[in-house]
Amino acid sequence: MSRIVVKVGSNVLTRADGKPNVTNMSALVDQIAALRAHGHEVILVSSGAVACGRGAITPSRQLDSVASRQLYSSIGQIRLINLYNELFGGYGIVVGQVLTQKDNFASRDSYLNQRACMFTMLDNGVVPVVNENDTASLTELMFTDNDELSGLIATMMDADTLVILSNVDGIYTGAPSDPGSQLIACVEPGKDLSAFVVAAKSGFGRGGMGTKCGIARKVSDEGVAVIIARGDRPRVLVDVIEHPDSVPHTLFEPSPRPLSTLKRWIAHSGSFAKGVVHVNAHAAEALRNDRAVSLLPVGVTAVEGEWEEGDIVTVLDADGVRVAMGRASVDSATARATIGTHGHKPLIHYDYLYLE
């Protein structure tokens, strides 16, 4: 049995007029039901709430971006989850709604509580349907898009595979519409794709192929296989899992050295960092050599921000380049008081340090 996180985007789930694409949703549910019948566990990260809400109502006055997202998502999420409940119910499958936001990943306790809840759902045969809680998320606290959310969920839940269903077959050597572009079937760990990925965004969603590629790279580096495929192809989800040679897609091969669950959480915590620790050249070199070294106060040159013991902090070298992320062993006041000194406990222990 494998655990699969499936992320499906707004362009797959909604029609051009913003209404739900029930045909595509039904096909998706059919395939998830088939995978479950074959022994796989499936978690669905579903976009589409805002798009569904946008097709259901015309505001009485012009709204700013935050207010419009809150209005549309509050209406659309009900429509979306009701459709999933009805479609999965035809197979006797129970679904559970998981609405989350960045704050739930910033705190280790909240992170573990959310993780435990979703494992309980899986243990009881429930399909978690995950989406961002747009009604409560402000712009600066929002996920980049559901690609970022799906990556967090995949690593949090120790998934074997993350499947991102998009409106293209995968990563191309150029624009997908260019006849000369070729699909990149496999991306090995460390392969540079910067020359191939453009930053264009999708029609209804907030993300684009650049975001997908960035998330796929990060998640695969942490030991999870990532597949990008076209979501409206017949049986695409079943085929990429069970008959991968039969359907076009891009596979990001997982790193042969997967990270622990704790380090996976730290790796995705860049936007949750409470402070910054600047280190000298010697300390930066020691960390980058990855010899299982901790960050000691003697190598620290400056500290920014206020944090408590256990919060996530960013480590920068003398040039301002990020070296690592880590869970601080001391609070910011203690860190400041021990800058450049010997004989103190590590500011970040190696076990809680993720190297870039």
Residue pairs with C-beta under 8 A, 6 or more apart in sequence:
1 39
1 40
1 41
2 40
2 41
2 160
2 161
2 241
3 40
3 41
3 42
3 43
3 122
3 157
3 158
3 159
3 160
3 161
4 35
4 40
4 41
4 42
4 43
4 159
4 160
4 161
4 162
4 163
4 241
5 42
5 43
5 44
5 45
5 150
5 153
5 154
5 157
5 159
5 161
5 162
5 163
6 28
6 32
6 42
6 43
6 44
6 45
6 163
6 165
6 237
7 45
7 46
7 47
7 146
7 147
7 149
7 150
7 162
7 163
7 164
7 165
8 28
8 44
8 45
8 46
8 47
8 48
8 165
8 231
9 47
9 146
9 164
9 165
9 166
9 167
9 202
9 204
9 205
9 207
9 231
10 47
10 48
10 50
10 51
10 202
10 203
10 204
10 205
11 166
11 167
11 202
11 203
11 204
11 205
12 21
12 24
12 28
12 165
12 166
12 167
12 231
12 232
13 20
13 21
13 24
13 25
13 46
13 47
13 48
13 51
13 80
14 20
14 21
14 48
14 51
14 52
14 55
14 204
15 21
17 55
18 51
18 52
18 54
18 55
18 204
19 52
19 55
19 56
20 48
20 52
20 55
20 79
20 80
20 83
22 83
24 231
24 232
25 83
25 84
25 87
26 87
27 232
27 234
28 165
28 231
28 237
29 84
29 87
29 88
29 90
29 91
31 235
31 236
31 237
31 238
32 42
32 44
32 88
32 127
32 237
33 88
33 91
33 93
34 238
35 42
35 237
35 238
35 241
36 42
36 93
36 127
38 242
40 241
41 122
42 127
43 118
43 122
43 127
43 128
43 130
43 153
43 157
43 159
44 84
44 127
44 128
44 129
44 130
45 130
45 131
45 146
45 149
45 150
45 153
46 80
46 84
46 129
46 130
46 131
46 146
47 131
47 145
47 146
47 204
47 205
48 76
48 80
48 204
49 72
49 73
49 76
49 77
49 79
49 80
49 131
49 134
50 69
50 72
50 73
50 76
50 134
50 204
51 72
51 76
51 204
52 72
52 75
52 76
52 77
52 79
52 80
53 71
53 72
53 73
53 74
53 75
53 76
53 77
53 79
54 72
54 76
55 76
56 75
56 76
56 79
57 71
57 72
57 75
59 68
59 71
63 71
65 139
66 138
66 139
69 134
69 137
70 134
70 135
72 134
73 134
73 135
74 134
74 135
77 97
77 99
77 131
77 134
77 135
80 131
81 95
81 97
81 129
84 95
84 129
85 95
88 94
88 95
88 127
93 125
93 127
94 125
94 126
94 127
95 126
95 127
95 128
95 129
96 121
96 126
96 127
96 128
96 129
97 129
97 131
98 114
98 117
98 118
98 121
98 128
98 129
98 130
98 131
99 130
99 131
99 132
99 133
100 114
100 130
100 131
100 132
100 133
100 149
101 132
101 133
101 136
101 137
101 141
101 142
101 143
102 137
102 141
102 142
102 143
102 271
102 272
103 110
103 141
104 110
104 111
104 114
105 111
105 114
105 152
105 156
105 265
105 268
105 269
105 272
106 269
106 272
106 312
108 265
108 310
108 327
111 156
111 265
114 156
115 156
115 157
118 128
118 153
118 156
118 157
119 157
121 127
121 128
122 128
130 149
130 150
130 153
131 146
131 149
132 142
132 143
132 146
132 149
134 142
137 143
143 149
143 152
144 206
144 207
144 211
145 205
145 206
145 207
145 211
146 205
146 207
147 164
147 207
147 211
147 212
147 215
148 207
148 211
148 215
150 162
150 164
150 215
151 162
151 215
151 216
151 218
151 219
151 268
152 268
153 159
154 162
154 219
154 224
154 226
155 219
155 222
155 224
155 261
155 264
155 265
155 267
155 268
156 261
156 264
156 265
158 261
159 224
160 224
160 225
161 224
161 225
161 226
161 227
161 241
162 216
162 219
162 224
162 225
162 226
162 227
163 226
163 227
163 229
163 237
163 240
163 241
164 212
164 215
164 216
164 226
164 227
164 228
164 229
165 229
165 230
165 231
165 236
165 237
166 202
166 209
166 212
166 228
166 229
166 230
166 231
167 202
167 230
167 231
167 232
168 176
168 209
168 228
168 230
169 176
169 183
169 228
169 229
169 230
169 233
169 248
169 249
169 250
170 183
170 184
170 185
170 228
170 229
170 230
170 248
170 249
170 250
171 183
171 184
171 187
171 193
171 196
171 197
171 209
171 213
171 228
171 250
172 178
172 181
172 182
172 183
172 184
172 196
173 181
173 182
173 184
173 196
174 180
174 181
174 196
175 181
175 198
183 248
183 250
184 193
184 196
184 250
185 248
185 249
185 250
185 251
186 250
186 251
186 253
187 193
187 216
187 217
187 220
187 250
187 251
187 252
187 253
188 253
189 220
189 221
189 253
189 254
189 255
189 256
193 213
193 217
197 209
197 210
197 213
198 208
198 209
198 210
199 208
199 209
199 210
200 208
200 209
200 210
201 207
201 208
202 208
212 228
215 226
216 226
216 228
216 250
216 252
217 252
218 267
218 268
219 226
219 252
220 226
220 252
220 253
220 254
220 255
221 255
222 255
222 258
222 259
222 263
222 264
222 267
223 254
223 255
223 257
223 258
223 259
224 254
224 258
225 251
225 252
225 253
225 254
226 251
226 252
226 254
227 240
227 249
227 250
227 251
227 252
228 249
228 250
228 252
229 236
229 237
229 240
229 247
229 248
229 249
229 250
230 236
230 248
230 249
233 239
233 247
235 247
236 247
236 249
239 246
239 247
240 247
240 249
244 251
259 267
259 354
262 351
262 352
263 352
263 353
263 354
266 312
266 325
266 326
266 327
266 352
266 353
266 354
267 325
267 354
269 312
269 325
270 314
270 322
270 325
272 312
273 305
273 311
273 312
273 313
273 314
273 325
274 305
274 306
274 307
274 308
274 311
274 312
274 313
274 332
275 303
275 304
275 305
275 306
275 307
275 311
275 313
275 314
275 328
275 332
276 303
276 304
276 305
276 313
276 314
276 315
276 316
277 295
277 300
277 302
277 303
277 304
277 313
277 314
277 315
277 316
277 335
277 347
277 348
278 300
278 301
278 302
278 303
278 304
278 316
278 317
278 318
279 287
279 295
279 299
279 300
279 301
279 315
279 316
279 317
279 318
279 323
280 299
280 300
280 301
280 318
281 317
281 318
282 299
283 295
283 296
283 298
283 299
283 300
284 299
284 317
284 318
284 323
286 293
286 299
287 293
287 295
287 315
287 323
287 324
287 353
287 355
288 323
288 355
290 355
292 350
293 350
294 346
294 347
294 348
294 349
294 350
294 353
295 315
295 324
295 326
295 346
295 347
295 348
295 353
296 342
296 344
296 346
296 347
297 335
297 338
297 339
297 340
297 341
297 342
297 344
297 346
297 347
298 340
298 341
298 342
300 335
300 338
300 339
300 340
300 347
301 318
301 339
301 340
302 339
303 332
303 335
303 336
303 339
305 313
305 332
306 332
307 313
307 328
307 331
307 332
308 328
308 331
308 332
309 328
309 329
309 330
309 331
310 327
310 328
311 327
311 328
312 325
312 326
312 327
312 328
313 325
313 326
313 327
313 328
313 348
314 322
314 324
314 325
315 322
315 323
315 324
315 325
315 326
315 348
316 322
316 323
317 323
322 356
323 355
323 356
324 348
324 353
324 354
324 355
324 356
325 353
325 354
325 356
326 348
326 352
326 353
326 354
327 348
327 352
327 353
328 335
328 347
328 348
329 345
329 346
329 347
329 348
329 349
329 352
330 338
330 345
330 347
335 347
338 344
338 347
